[in-house]
Amino acid sequence: MKMPDLTARQLRAFAALAEQRNFTRAAQLCHLSQPAFSALIRTLEEALGTRLFDRDTRSVQLTPEGRLFEDAAQRLLDDMRGVVADLADHVERRKGRVRVAALPSLAAGWLPAVFAEFMAAWPGITISLDDALSDACIARVRSGEADFALASSGAGTSAAGDLRSRKLCSDRFHLVCRADHPLAAETRLSVRKIAPYPFIQMARHSSVRQSLDAALHPLRLNAVFEVEHLATVMGLVEAGLGISVVPALTLFHFRRESLVTRPLPVPGLLRTVYLVQRREGSLSVAAQTLHDLIVARLGNLALK
């Protein structure tokens, strides 16, 4: 038997007539004229290839096949109501999930306040955060594991044909050193002045290191440590083992009385932060809402 094409209107009409056992009352319940209602029942029976109701001038009764169909029709209607209600909850942002990948410096420093603002407005939406280096963030978007990512320009995001990127801000770099270091009181900082001192370097695959190497080439710094995490950089600098240069968005790591941070004016020394998403397809309502909030907050962030 060919699968019949049933409509929600037909199922609602059947349920109303099975409940009311009266065409006039059932038609009124469905906000239809009696001829239109009768036509719905007739087309449903034709689609199923059997009578569902016995009717005469005095009564309407379910046939055995109608009784068999009654529970199934109610389940179909309940499922349809559930699907529509669930979709409405997502559209109205009463529920949903957003998956974000972000550079660790953003995930630890700036993003939490934006997430808190978002979740206060839309408490039914959950956010999953993957804090990873730029290449890994972009890979998460490409594989569909993240709706969008906050990544650096070091990964060449604008050249990826399956992705599109939006520039959010340019992150300027600062010298970090101990308060008793000679550079803390230097009147005019330059790369030449910092080059002789022991330097705490970030790992080569980090966006901080890539930006620094590109801007300072071919100058070589006096690197004494190469580490993965900014918290480690802070500890080594605080211990007097060297100085470092880091982006403005990472300075929250270095807010200590024993440390000094100062802008380092070097032409071209910038870390660009991009919002990256797949070129094809739309974001969910929840993801688009968080996307737009991030654009508004980070796009207006003044970095000095």
Secondary structure, DSSP 4 states (H G I P E B T S, - for coil): -PPP---HHHHHHHHHHHHH--HHHHHHHTT--HHHHHHHHHHHHHHHTS--EEE-SS-EEE-HHHHHHHHHHHHHHHHHHHHHHHHHHHHTTSSEEEEEEE-HHHHHHTHHHHHHHHHHH-TTEEEEEEE--HHHHHHHHHHTS-SEEEEEGGG-GGG-TTEEEEEEEEEEEEEEEETTSGGGG-SS--HHHHTTS-EEEEPTTSHHHHHHHHHHTT----EEEEES-HHHHHHHHHTTS-BEEEEGGGGGGG--TTEEEEE---TT-EEEEEEEEESSSPPPHHHHHHHHHHHHHHHT----
